[in-house]
Every structure is written in C-alpha cells, then in structure tokens.
Amino acid sequence: MNAQDINRELDHVREAGPVKDIVIPPCPQLLVQLQAELNQADPDPQAIAAIAASDVAMTAALIRIANSPLYARREPVSSVAQAVSMLGMRPTASLLTGFLLRHAIRIDPTLIEHFWESSTRRSMAMAHIARQMYGVDVDVAKTCGLFFHVGIPVMLQGIRGYSGTLVEAMARQDRTFIQTENAAHRTDHAVVGAIVARTWRLPQVIAHAVRLHHDFSVLHDAAVAMDVRQLVAIAAIADHLVARHEGVKDQREWLRHGSECLAFLQISEAEVDTWVDTLYPMFESVVVA
C-alpha cells in the first residue's frame, strides 16, 4: 500500500464503512493551538507555556511530570514556564498531546489505567530507540508511541461488545489480534487509530504507521515510505521492551517478527538487552495524569 492507497482506504471506511458510526474524539482546541505554534518558523516558548497554563488540570500534570524522578531536579519546578524551559518545547508538546488524548476519550479510567501506562512506556521506548538511529525524528516516534493502540479505547467507548472481543483477542492463539477484531466488528484498532491520528491533524507518517503497525510485510514493501516502515519496526521493539518490563511473556507477533524488525533496523539483540536496563528507571517513573 502506498500513501494514496492508505488515505483512500481511511477515507472510505470513515465515510461508508463500519467506522462511520464510531464516535472519533475531535481534536481539542488546545492541541490545534499547540500545533499552530509549533509549526511557526520560530516557536515561542512563552506561547507554549500559555497554552499549557490555560487548563488547570493540564498545568498540574505538566508540573508533576517535570518534578518526577525521571528528571531528577535538585530544585522542584513550580511554574509552567519553568517546566517548558526545563523539558523543551517539543517534549512539552508531546506530554501535552498525551494528556489531551487521555482526557478526550470518555471511558471509565479504571478500565484502561494500565493501557495509558503502557502507552506512555511505549512512547518513551520509541523515543529512546529513535535517538540511537540516524535520521529518525525522535518527537514523531514519541508521539507515535502514544497513538499506536489508541483505537482500542475508542472502540471500547463506541462499539457494543468490544470489551468481550478484546478479551478474546488477547486469549486466542489461532489468529492475530486484528483478525479477531475484524471477525467481530469488520474493522480493527489499527484502522480506527489511524483515523484518530488524521482527525487530530498529526503528521501523515504517524497516521500511516498506526494503520500498518501490525502488518510486517510492509518492512519489505518499497511502496511504503521508509519513515513509516522504520516506525513500524521501532514500535515492535518498543512493545517488546515494555512487555519485558511489565512481566508479560513475548507475544506471538514478536516471536514471529521480532528478528525481522531488528534486522530491518540493523539492531542487535545485545543492544536490546542493554536498553532493558537503560529504560527501567524511566519506565518505573511513569506518571499518568
């Protein structure tokens, strides 16, 4: 599938397919403002801080994250401006995007609290892996990590019976997760997640990587953009790292395609083992607000 094919597919399923009746959370106005500022030739840190400070809960979350053990500051951050200065504008934007995403999906938080923790860890792991590679946008990788599985809570919110499908999909060994989703609902979280990413005006590379993140045949498909293929492979490794941290046994996807992803990115298993130790304190410091 090339970029036009993916866009046509997403347009079709949103307008006439099974996804047309699913409520996709609209892009929050604060994120629209944030994206507009970041797209300026010279983004203003004070403008970013003002956007963050416009919501009390978001302000509190940002300061709490800035003061978490992950950043190990001697003096605590006490204002949004200090937090933005310490974190940097684009890392701040990534944190705010995650906050807005979690609060845009109206669902019992106790049902998906662990989901957001894992998503945050995946985001951290993808950013870490991207830093080790030449030419991979770290901020794109970090944001991608938040959105890869966002279709799951959206489907939980909008599709009757999906909670049962979710349990079945995690338990079955004879078919893949998205095959189980499609058998029950004629769509899957990769498609829904890609539509969320497009609705939220994220870069096309993110929407396409979300759409394809369970299709490892794209690693060898020159029609798919290289940066999309890199994100698909990075996400698989990141999910493996998160699973190891959380004590989850290797999923069938990693057992089947893990070595393929490592080879595609020219990463050794020894490197992955060192990342387990490097990422441990970061994973332990995860704060979900």
Salt bridges, closest charged atoms under 4 A:
ASP5 OD1 - ARG8 NH2 2.69
GLU9 OE1 - ARG211 NE 2.69
ASP11 OD1 - ARG198 NH1 2.97
ASP21 OD2 - LYS20 NZ 3.34
GLU117 OE1 - HIS114 ND1 3.76
GLU168 OE2 - ARG172 NH1 2.78
GLU168 OE2 - ARG175 NH2 3.30
ASP174 OD2 - ARG172 NH2 2.58
GLU181 OE1 - HIS189 ND1 2.93
ASP239 OD1 - ARG122 NE 2.68
GLU246 OE1 - HIS114 NE2 3.19
GLU246 OE2 - ARG121 NH1 2.95
ASP250 OD1 - HIS240 ND1 2.93
GLU253 OE2 - HIS214 ND1 2.49
GLU260 OE2 - HIS220 NE2 2.66
GLU260 OE1 - HIS257 ND1 3.00
ASP273 OD1 - ARG244 NH1 3.09
GLU284 OE2 - HIS245 NE2 2.90
